[in-house]
């Protein structure tokens, strides 16, 4: 059995599935922040939200493809699991980091928007 093909296949499937799941979660739950940041301008908020998701996909799928190469020998089921744990763990850390970065940016923008509204009144 060719464990490299199994490992590559599982890695690609798991990476893309995780990326899609996180992107959908951010898209659905980030909209409310963007609507608030853009003072109720829903078309603008939705447009920015879609652009953020596209960028998110590009970065994460790009990283997954970039790190596709397996540097260790994969000749047993144990090696498949260990290799996947390192590679998927890296993807999860990147997704988590991007999630917190997005939250940071949303809260900074939201604070700035609220400050602008308060100083305009």
N, C-alpha and C positions, 0 to 999 in steps of 0.2 A: 504494500500500500504506500502511496506517495503522500506522506504526512505534510509536505510543503504545500501541496495544492489544497489540502484540507484546511491547513492553518491560514493560508491566504484567503480562501473563500470565507471562512468563519470571521476573519478579521474585517474584511470588506463589508460583509453583511452586518456585523455587530456595530461597526463604526458608523455606517450610514444610518442604521436604525436608531442609534443613540443620538446622532446629529439631528435627524428628522424629529424625534420626540422632543428634544430640548428646544429646537427652533419653533415647533408648534406651540409649546408651552410659553415661550417668550413672546411669540406673536399674539397669542390670545390674551395673556395677562399684562403685556406691556402697553397695549393700546390705551388703557385708561390713563396711564402716566403721560403718554404722548398727547392725548386729547387735552389734558390739564396743562401741559407745557405750552401747547399751541393755542391756549385760551379758547377751547371749545371748537376750534377749526378741525372738524372730523375728517374732511377730505385730505387735508395736509397731514394730519396725524396718521391716517391710514397709509398714505403714500410713503411717508418716512418709515413706518413700521415694515412695509413690504421691502423697502430698500435695505433696512437693517437685517431682515431675514436673508435676503440674497447675499449680502456681505458675510453673514454668519455661515451660510452654506459654503461659500467660496473658501473661507478661511479654514473651516473644519474639514471639509472634504479634501481640500488641498493638503492639509497637514496629514491626513490619513493616507493619502496616496504617496506623499513624500516619505513617510515612514513605513511604507509597505515592505521594504526589503528586510529579510530575516538574516541576522548576522550569526546566529548560532545554529547548530545542527538540530534538526527536527526529525528524529527517527523513531520516536515512541509516542504513545498517547500522552504520557507525562510531559514530554517536551512540548507537545502541542499546547497543552493546558498552561504550562509555564510561560511559553512564548506569548500566547494570547493574553495572559494576565498582565504581562508587562506592557504589551502594545495597547490593549484596551484600557488599562489603567492610565496610560499616557493620554489617551483620547478623553477619558473621563476628567482628568485633571485640567486639560485644555478647555473642555466644555464648561467645567465649573468656574475656571478663571474668567472665561468670557462672560459667563452669567453674572458673576459679581462685578465685573467691569461694566457691563450694561446697566446693572442696578445703580452703581456709583454714578454713571453718566446721567441716568434718568433722574436720580435724586438731586444731583447738582443742577441740572436744567430746570427741574421743578422748583427748587429753591430760588433760582434766579428769576423764573417767571413770576413766582409769588412776590418776590421783592420788587419787581417792576410794576406789578399791579398795585402794591401798597404805596410806592412812591408816586404813582400817577394819580392816586386819589387824594 
